[in-house]
Amino acid sequence: MISYTYEEKMSVSEALMQLYEIVTLLRGDGGCPWDREQTPKETALNLIEESYEFLDATEDADIKEELGDVLLNAMMLLEMHQENESIDGISALNGVCEKLIRRHPHVFGDIEVQDSAEVLDVWNAIKVEVEGKSDSAEDLFNRIPGSMGPLEQAYKIQKKLAKVGFDWPAVDGVVEKVLEELDEVREAYSDNGSGEDLELEIGDLLFAVVNLSRFLGYDPSYALHRANQKVKKRFNGVYTMSQERSIPLNPDHLDEMEALWQEMKEREGESNGEK
């Protein structure tokens, strides 16, 4: 058993140090077996999950716990790399601090910028000219992480294409491309093509929809996340009403389920002040 007394801290620095101290105790001898078994990969994935929970909590004005969970996983990653002699967590902290100062000469130096667009121009110029982080001569997308999810990769690929000018001049063309890809999915399906052909056409459709989201200024992953949350909330309402009205949830009662679904949509509209 580890003897430890929690103290409420009054400053960010003290609170962060207490969190880091607790994490080191959990990972150390006599700590928690589960925490000691966690790997950087598992913790990074947990960080992604907690970040989405933080986004949800932001919408509900209840962010304190989820922000703490995000910081916990970040601290856990830091401690894991402190334990690894080949990867120094302190050097990582020093490196990011140095990078932030280097990439903000308009704040910490004498460079002048007029707006956020010029800030990004300065930022990107420093990455290439000072840090040598240029695109590969053979691969324009070499800086997109291969471990990134396909949806996020599509978004990054499209942003990269737009950055070099390979983009639609107006949103109408993007919408037409979505409709074109949808027609190709229908054609592949109706022609009884191979499964691989249909799968590829569905992929093209998804890529086009992601591009539409990007063009309109929305992150496609978060847009899909919000849609998932909406469907879960709405169908949980359907599930509750089906139990109250003794309506089985099965294909034989599809019409009743559809009616409940529409009723939930109307209730949501009323709660949001819609008519």
C-alpha positions in Angstrom: 0.0 0.0 0.0 1.2 3.5 -0.9 0.6 6.2 1.7 -0.5 9.3 -0.1 -2.7 12.3 0.9 -4.5 14.3 -1.8 -4.4 18.0 -1.4 -6.4 20.6 -3.3 -4.0 22.8 -5.2 -4.6 26.5 -6.0 -2.4 26.9 -9.1 -2.1 25.1 -12.5 1.6 24.2 -11.9 1.0 22.7 -8.5 -2.1 20.8 -9.7 -0.3 19.4 -12.8 2.6 18.3 -10.6 0.3 16.5 -8.2 -1.4 14.7 -11.1 2.1 13.7 -12.5 3.2 12.5 -9.1 0.1 10.3 -8.8 0.6 8.9 -12.3 4.2 8.0 -11.4 3.0 6.2 -8.2 0.4 4.2 -10.2 3.1 3.2 -12.8 5.8 2.4 -10.2 6.5 -0.5 -7.9 3.6 -1.2 -5.6 1.3 0.8 -7.9 -1.6 -0.5 -10.0 -1.1 -3.6 -12.1 -3.5 -2.3 -14.8 -1.8 1.0 -15.1 1.6 -0.6 -15.3 0.4 -2.8 -18.2 -0.8 0.0 -20.3 1.2 0.9 -23.4 1.8 4.2 -25.2 -0.5 3.0 -28.1 -3.3 2.0 -25.7 -3.0 5.3 -23.9 -2.9 7.4 -27.1 -6.1 5.6 -28.2 -7.6 6.4 -24.8 -6.6 10.0 -25.3 -8.6 10.1 -28.5 -11.6 8.6 -26.9 -11.4 11.0 -23.9 -11.0 14.0 -26.3 -14.4 13.1 -27.9 -15.9 12.8 -24.5 -14.5 16.2 -23.7 -16.2 17.6 -26.9 -19.5 16.1 -25.8 -19.1 17.5 -22.3 -18.4 20.9 -23.8 -21.8 20.9 -25.5 -23.4 20.0 -22.1 -21.4 22.6 -20.2 -19.9 19.8 -18.1 -16.2 19.8 -19.0 -14.3 19.5 -15.7 -14.2 15.7 -15.4 -13.5 15.1 -19.1 -10.8 17.7 -19.2 -9.2 15.9 -16.3 -9.3 12.6 -18.1 -7.6 14.2 -21.2 -4.9 15.6 -19.0 -4.5 12.2 -17.2 -3.8 10.4 -20.4 -1.4 13.1 -21.6 0.5 12.8 -18.2 0.4 9.0 -18.5 2.1 9.2 -21.9 4.7 11.6 -20.5 5.5 9.2 -17.7 5.7 6.2 -20.0 8.3 7.9 -22.1 10.2 9.0 -19.0 10.5 5.3 -18.1 11.9 4.7 -21.6 15.5 5.7 -21.5 15.6 6.1 -25.3 12.7 8.6 -25.4 13.0 11.5 -22.9 9.7 13.0 -21.9 11.5 16.2 -20.6 13.2 16.6 -23.9 9.7 16.3 -25.6 8.4 19.1 -23.3 11.5 21.3 -24.0 11.2 20.6 -27.7 7.6 21.6 -28.0 8.2 24.8 -26.0 11.2 25.7 -28.2 9.1 24.9 -31.3 6.2 27.2 -30.2 8.6 30.1 -29.7 10.4 29.4 -33.0 7.1 29.2 -34.9 5.7 32.4 -33.4 8.2 35.1 -34.4 5.2 37.5 -34.6 4.8 37.0 -30.9 8.3 36.4 -29.6 10.2 38.2 -32.4 9.9 41.2 -34.7 7.9 39.6 -37.6 4.6 41.4 -38.3 1.4 39.7 -39.5 -2.0 41.1 -40.2 -4.2 38.1 -39.8 -4.4 34.3 -39.2 -3.7 33.6 -42.8 -0.4 35.3 -42.6 0.3 33.5 -39.3 -0.1 30.2 -41.2 2.1 31.4 -44.0 4.9 32.2 -41.5 4.3 28.9 -39.6 4.6 26.8 -42.8 7.6 28.8 -44.1 9.5 28.0 -40.8 8.6 24.3 -41.0 10.1 24.1 -44.5 13.0 26.7 -44.4 14.1 26.4 -40.8 13.1 22.9 -39.7 13.5 21.2 -43.1 10.0 19.5 -42.9 9.2 19.6 -46.6 7.2 17.2 -48.6 8.9 14.2 -50.1 9.9 14.6 -53.8 8.1 11.3 -54.5 5.1 11.6 -52.1 3.1 14.8 -51.5 1.3 13.1 -48.6 4.3 11.7 -46.7 3.6 13.8 -43.6 0.1 12.3 -43.2 0.3 9.6 -40.4 -0.3 6.1 -41.8 -1.9 5.2 -38.4 -4.6 7.9 -38.8 -8.1 6.7 -39.4 -9.3 6.5 -43.0 -11.9 9.3 -42.5 -9.2 11.6 -41.0 -6.7 10.7 -43.7 -9.2 11.6 -46.5 -9.7 15.0 -44.8 -5.9 15.6 -44.6 -5.4 14.4 -48.2 -8.1 16.9 -49.4 -6.6 19.7 -47.4 -3.2 19.0 -48.9 -4.7 19.0 -52.4 -6.5 22.3 -51.8 -3.3 23.8 -50.4 -1.5 23.3 -53.8 -4.6 24.7 -55.6 -6.2 21.4 -56.7 -9.7 22.3 -55.5 -13.1 23.2 -56.7 -13.8 26.9 -57.4 -17.2 26.7 -55.7 -19.3 24.4 -53.6 -21.7 23.5 -56.5 -18.9 21.5 -58.1 -18.3 19.6 -54.8 -22.0 18.8 -54.5 -22.2 17.6 -58.1 -19.3 15.3 -57.4 -21.1 13.8 -54.5 -24.2 13.2 -56.7 -22.0 11.7 -59.4 -20.3 9.3 -57.0 -23.8 8.3 -55.7 -24.9 7.5 -59.2 -21.9 5.4 -59.8 -22.7 3.4 -56.6 -26.2 2.9 -57.9 -24.9 1.8 -61.2 -22.4 -0.7 -59.7 -25.1 -2.1 -57.5 -27.7 -2.4 -60.3 -25.2 -4.0 -62.7 -24.5 -6.7 -60.1 -20.8 -5.9 -60.3 -18.2 -7.5 -58.2 -18.1 -6.8 -54.5 -14.8 -5.1 -54.9 -16.1 -2.7 -57.6 -19.1 -1.7 -55.4 -16.8 -1.3 -52.4 -14.5 1.0 -54.4 -17.5 3.1 -55.5 -18.7 3.4 -52.0 -15.2 4.5 -51.0 -15.3 7.2 -53.7 -18.7 8.4 -52.4 -17.4 8.7 -48.9 -14.3 10.5 -50.1 -16.5 13.0 -51.9 -18.7 13.6 -48.9 -15.6 14.2 -46.7 -14.5 16.7 -49.3 -17.9 18.5 -49.1 -17.5 18.7 -45.4 -14.0 20.1 -45.7 -15.0 22.6 -48.4 -17.8 24.0 -46.2 -15.4 24.3 -43.2 -16.5 21.4 -41.1 -14.4 18.6 -39.6 -15.9 15.4 -41.1 -15.0 13.3 -38.1 -16.7 15.6 -35.6 -19.7 16.0 -38.0 -20.1 12.2 -38.1 -19.6 12.0 -34.3 -22.5 14.5 -33.8 -24.7 12.5 -36.2 -23.9 9.3 -34.2 -24.8 11.0 -31.0 -28.1 12.2 -32.5 -29.1 8.8 -33.8 -28.3 7.1 -30.5 -30.3 9.7 -28.5 -33.2 9.5 -30.9 -33.4 5.7 -31.1 -33.1 5.4 -27.3 -36.2 7.5 -27.2 -37.8 5.1 -29.7 -36.7 2.2 -27.5 -38.3 3.8 -24.4 -41.6 4.5 -26.2 -41.7 1.0 -27.7 -41.5 -0.5 -24.2 -44.1 1.9 -22.9 -46.5 1.0 -25.7 -45.6 -2.7 -25.9 -44.3 -2.4 -29.5 -41.7 -5.1 -30.2 -38.5 -3.9 -32.0 -38.3 -6.3 -35.0 -38.8 -6.2 -38.8 -42.5 -7.1 -38.4 -43.2 -3.8 -36.7 -41.2 -1.5 -39.0 -44.1 0.8 -39.7 -44.6 1.3 -35.9 -40.9 2.0 -35.4 -40.9 4.5 -38.2 -43.8 6.3 -36.6 -42.0 6.4 -33.2 -38.9 7.7 -35.0 -40.9 10.5 -36.6 -42.5 11.3 -33.2 -39.1 11.6 -31.6 -38.0 14.0 -34.4 -41.0 16.1 -33.7 -40.2 16.2 -30.0 -36.6 17.2 -30.7 -37.8 20.0 -32.9 -40.2 21.2 -30.2 -37.4 21.1 -27.5 -35.1 23.1 -29.9 -37.8 25.7 -30.6 -38.4 24.5 -34.1 -41.8 24.3 -35.8 
